[in-house]
Amino acid sequence: MSIRTRRQARPSLRTRLGRLVEGEERQAVVVTALFIGAIVLVVLALVGAIGLAWYNDNLRPLARVGSAEIVPQRVGIRVAGGIPIA
């Protein structure tokens, strides 16, 4: 009869990744990830603010009378001496 040795179980993914960054390296990775996350949030907020300003300037109706809406483009045409708003 032969003796079989047991294969050691593979370390989990978390364990293998944990070995890659230890001590100060781990702190540097965490700080870098948080910094990148903060930059992404600031960029998203900026894009959202630009989109909201564009919507307010170009798409949002200036007034509503019953079911009719006065949009900014019609006011610009009226001011330029073109067709009436109605």
LOKOL-301917 format. One record per residue (C-alpha): x, y, z; residue number from 1. Coordinates in pm, 1 decimal. Example, Ala and Ser with C-alpha at 12.3 -4.5 7.8 and 13.67 -1.06 7.14 Angstrom:
<atoms>
<atom xx="1230.0" yy="-450.0" zz="780.0" nr="1"/>
<atom xx="1367.0" yy="-106.0" zz="714.0" nr="2"/>
</atoms>
This chain:
<atoms>
<atom xx="0.0" yy="0.0" zz="0.0" nr="1"/>
<atom xx="131.8" yy="340.4" zz="-90.7" nr="2"/>
<atom xx="96.4" yy="657.5" zz="109.4" nr="3"/>
<atom xx="-67.9" yy="951.1" zz="-55.5" nr="4"/>
<atom xx="11.9" yy="1291.5" zz="69.2" nr="5"/>
<atom xx="-265.0" yy="1544.8" zz="74.2" nr="6"/>
<atom xx="-242.1" yy="1836.1" zz="-159.9" nr="7"/>
<atom xx="-259.0" yy="2161.3" zz="18.7" nr="8"/>
<atom xx="-569.0" yy="2361.2" zz="-57.6" nr="9"/>
<atom xx="-512.7" yy="2659.7" zz="-284.5" nr="10"/>
<atom xx="-518.2" yy="2982.2" zz="-94.4" nr="11"/>
<atom xx="-823.4" yy="3192.1" zz="-162.8" nr="12"/>
<atom xx="-817.4" yy="3489.4" zz="-394.1" nr="13"/>
<atom xx="-845.5" yy="3724.4" zz="-98.8" nr="14"/>
<atom xx="-543.1" yy="3564.1" zz="65.8" nr="15"/>
<atom xx="-336.5" yy="3587.4" zz="-251.2" nr="16"/>
<atom xx="-428.5" yy="3951.4" zz="-304.1" nr="17"/>
<atom xx="-361.9" yy="4024.2" zz="61.6" nr="18"/>
<atom xx="-8.7" yy="3893.8" zz="28.0" nr="19"/>
<atom xx="56.0" yy="4129.4" zz="-262.9" nr="20"/>
<atom xx="-1.1" yy="4439.3" zz="-54.0" nr="21"/>
<atom xx="113.1" yy="4438.2" zz="303.4" nr="22"/>
<atom xx="192.0" yy="4718.0" zz="544.9" nr="23"/>
<atom xx="268.8" yy="5053.4" zz="389.1" nr="24"/>
<atom xx="191.3" yy="4924.0" zz="42.1" nr="25"/>
<atom xx="-164.9" yy="4848.4" zz="151.2" nr="26"/>
<atom xx="-205.8" yy="5198.5" zz="290.7" nr="27"/>
<atom xx="-74.9" yy="5349.3" zz="-33.9" nr="28"/>
<atom xx="-318.9" yy="5138.4" zz="-239.3" nr="29"/>
<atom xx="-613.3" yy="5241.0" zz="-21.0" nr="30"/>
<atom xx="-522.5" yy="5610.0" zz="-32.3" nr="31"/>
<atom xx="-477.8" yy="5594.9" zz="-410.7" nr="32"/>
<atom xx="-812.2" yy="5418.9" zz="-457.5" nr="33"/>
<atom xx="-990.8" yy="5674.2" zz="-237.8" nr="34"/>
<atom xx="-824.9" yy="5960.0" zz="-424.7" nr="35"/>
<atom xx="-934.8" yy="5816.6" zz="-759.9" nr="36"/>
<atom xx="-1286.8" yy="5771.5" zz="-621.1" nr="37"/>
<atom xx="-1295.3" yy="6134.4" zz="-507.6" nr="38"/>
<atom xx="-1183.1" yy="6253.2" zz="-851.1" nr="39"/>
<atom xx="-1453.8" yy="6044.0" zz="-1018.2" nr="40"/>
<atom xx="-1719.2" yy="6192.0" zz="-787.7" nr="41"/>
<atom xx="-1605.3" yy="6547.7" zz="-862.6" nr="42"/>
<atom xx="-1609.7" yy="6481.3" zz="-1238.3" nr="43"/>
<atom xx="-1960.4" yy="6329.5" zz="-1215.7" nr="44"/>
<atom xx="-2083.9" yy="6630.4" zz="-1017.5" nr="45"/>
<atom xx="-1933.8" yy="6867.3" zz="-1275.8" nr="46"/>
<atom xx="-2091.5" yy="6679.6" zz="-1567.7" nr="47"/>
<atom xx="-2425.7" yy="6676.7" zz="-1384.8" nr="48"/>
<atom xx="-2409.7" yy="7051.7" zz="-1321.5" nr="49"/>
<atom xx="-2327.0" yy="7121.2" zz="-1686.9" nr="50"/>
<atom xx="-2613.2" yy="6895.8" zz="-1801.1" nr="51"/>
<atom xx="-2859.7" yy="7062.3" zz="-1565.6" nr="52"/>
<atom xx="-2755.4" yy="7410.2" zz="-1682.2" nr="53"/>
<atom xx="-2795.2" yy="7305.7" zz="-2047.4" nr="54"/>
<atom xx="-3140.7" yy="7162.5" zz="-1974.5" nr="55"/>
<atom xx="-3249.5" yy="7482.1" zz="-1798.5" nr="56"/>
<atom xx="-3121.1" yy="7699.9" zz="-2082.2" nr="57"/>
<atom xx="-3244.9" yy="7496.1" zz="-2379.5" nr="58"/>
<atom xx="-3523.3" yy="7251.8" zz="-2296.9" nr="59"/>
<atom xx="-3714.2" yy="7361.5" zz="-1989.2" nr="60"/>
<atom xx="-4030.1" yy="7556.1" zz="-2077.5" nr="61"/>
<atom xx="-4028.8" yy="7919.5" zz="-1970.8" nr="62"/>
<atom xx="-4404.6" yy="7926.1" zz="-1913.9" nr="63"/>
<atom xx="-4713.5" yy="7707.5" zz="-1938.2" nr="64"/>
<atom xx="-5058.6" yy="7831.6" zz="-2022.9" nr="65"/>
<atom xx="-5306.8" yy="7548.5" zz="-2006.5" nr="66"/>
<atom xx="-5151.1" yy="7275.1" zz="-2214.9" nr="67"/>
<atom xx="-4935.9" yy="7510.9" zz="-2425.3" nr="68"/>
<atom xx="-4571.6" yy="7561.5" zz="-2337.8" nr="69"/>
<atom xx="-4342.2" yy="7849.3" zz="-2431.6" nr="70"/>
<atom xx="-3995.1" yy="7714.4" zz="-2496.4" nr="71"/>
<atom xx="-3675.6" yy="7925.6" zz="-2511.0" nr="72"/>
<atom xx="-3632.0" yy="7879.8" zz="-2888.4" nr="73"/>
<atom xx="-3970.4" yy="8040.8" zz="-2963.9" nr="74"/>
<atom xx="-3887.6" yy="8340.1" zz="-2744.6" nr="75"/>
<atom xx="-3559.3" yy="8385.0" zz="-2931.1" nr="76"/>
<atom xx="-3742.2" yy="8378.1" zz="-3265.4" nr="77"/>
<atom xx="-3997.9" yy="8630.6" zz="-3138.0" nr="78"/>
<atom xx="-3726.4" yy="8867.3" zz="-3009.3" nr="79"/>
<atom xx="-3544.6" yy="8843.8" zz="-3344.2" nr="80"/>
<atom xx="-3861.2" yy="8964.5" zz="-3520.5" nr="81"/>
<atom xx="-3970.3" yy="8632.9" zz="-3665.3" nr="82"/>
<atom xx="-4297.1" yy="8450.9" zz="-3623.2" nr="83"/>
<atom xx="-4522.2" yy="8515.8" zz="-3322.6" nr="84"/>
<atom xx="-4504.5" yy="8292.2" zz="-3013.8" nr="85"/>
<atom xx="-4857.2" yy="8156.9" zz="-3044.7" nr="86"/>
</atoms>
